[in-house]
Amino acid sequence: MCNNDYEQLDLIDKLKVYQTLNGLNQTLLGEKLEVSQPVISRVLKRTHKPSFELQQRIHKLIND
């Protein structure tokens, strides 16, 4: 596993924690990140790697 893969998994894990702690369903999480619910579902299942732009939005959301 390369560094980028590890960082990606870590970011997704943090997003899952954020979602749980804030009581957000995938639709609301998608609205906050300006993507659709299906995109959120695939990202959380790790079947879709988020774009660099989405990674930045996730990072900003979970760190604000």
GIZIMO-V804672 format. One record per run of one state. SS is the DSSP state (~ for helix, > for strand, _ for the rest). FROM is the first residue (numbers start at 1). LEN is the number of residues. Records with the same first field share a line. If there is no record, write none. Layout:
SS=FROM-LEN ; FROM-LEN
//
This chain:
_=1-2 ; 22-4 ; 34-3 ; 45-7 ; 64-1
~=3-19 ; 26-8 ; 37-8 ; 52-12
//
